[in-house]
Amino acid sequence: MIKRKIIPYNPRLKEVARKLRKQGILSEVLLWNELKGKKLGYDFHRQKPIDEFVVDFYCAELNLVIEIDGISHADKYDEDTKRQSILEEFELSFLRYDDKEVKNNLGSVVEDIKEWIKKHTPSSPSAMPPLSRGE
């Protein structure tokens, strides 16, 4: 099991996170549909406050943050890099995907996340989600 650190968050960001969830950015909604309900065997949260930031997706059990970089990412690269460095001090791992990549190649993004999970967790039958009917 991955060692978990206590990760602080700013309670004032709860409302910010709630508003971000309601915005419904397409790439986030598409990926959320693949992550929610422990579809990959782990509990992910969408628009999760961590420290002084709100991340797109977070799994506490895996210490994993998944970020989708939108059109404005080129303008925010330095800011995002600094933010990621701060959050990595909490021993969090990051996976970053481009907005277009999620929209146009969702299957590959999900496979990449599954591969990351396989590499970073001990092999056990309970670590994998049950097969859906028809698989």
Buried (B, 14 or more C-beta within 10 A) or exposed (E): EBEEEEBEBEEEBBEBBEEBBEEEBEBBEBBBEBBBEEEBBBBBBBBBBBBEBBBBBBBBBBBBBBBBBBEEBEEEEEEBEEBBEBBEEBEBBBBBBBBEBBBEBBEEBBEBBBEBBEEEBEEEEEBBEEEEEEE
